[in-house]
């Protein structure tokens, strides 16, 4: 029987997720993605070709046996309650699953040893407000350095940040999280640290020392209002186009390098409340884009699967009204808002320079993974 079913994107986001029995940890999908991503490095075989482009190729047990190396765990059928078709979708604590589904899904190295690894994510949520002329009115970054450790023995970790990092605008000791003022490349307004972090040398070399607790935890939270280059520029034009009609032109330009790709982009724009119909026109050759008119709340929605750095995309929309506008139409529409995720990119320029783990022996060399993610918190352009 199935406990969980999920479909993941190439970067590990949940596209489809169903938890039928409630007996598997919530983080299973993330762990599964990280292990599959580096499957071949573990010396394991590739997954069996059960599906090809979503179509079932084979379910023959004889064929699949050649791909399965785990020892089977036999569950006494008498210990399990019979499940009807409807009961499969019910979650309950009285179910007694086989021990296979309660074991850790972390892939082990040959010999049954757990793979030693640590993950560090620098996640930044940005808020930007543009004027109708394109000038930045407000900008802010709420960031966190998130850590998840699968290291045994609780070794000490040293995490080094930018040497030219400044915190606060005035002088003070490190223990009130303010360093001497200076024109550093990265200036944080304020920050706070996890209770396990030691700041003994932070004021001198911007190094954090800690013994990570179990599970996932925030090493450091920070806020920044220093001016930064926004990842996207939004241009919007709306004008009347005849009796009871208007036209909207939306243009989005990616201001980051071409080797960076943003995904799950959604652009929304409130329209006049007397809008009755909207027809859309995408640029020629547009792929992975969708448009919609949310009639209930009178919103235009434009979704883009991905945007490559340096590229520009345009949407045109023709509006039909039920009555004439008695005011400036730009005052009855907008503002334009945008949500997105940009992997391996951060606007603050805060960097993890190195991640040092205390060695247990000369051969001890755990895997280290550092990822940067930028997301929109409130990204708005007035029109």
Secondary structure, DSSP 8 states (H G I E B T S, - for coil): --SEEEEE-TTS-EEEEEESSS-S-TTHHHHHHHHHHTTGGGT-------EETTEE----HHHHHTT--S------GGGS----TTGGG---TT----GGGTS----EETTTEE--EEEEEEEEEEEEEE-TTS-EEEEEEEEEEEEEE--TT---EEEE--TTEEESSS---GGGT-------SEEESEEEE-TTEE-TTHHHH-EEEE---SEEEEEEEEEE-S----SEEEEEEEEE-STTEEEEEEEEEE-S-TT-EEEEEEEEEE--TTEEEEEEEE-TT--SEEEEEETTTTEEEEEEEEEETT-EEEEEEEEEESS--SS-GGGSS--EEEEEEEET--SS-----EEEE--SSTT---EEEEEEEEEEEEEEE--
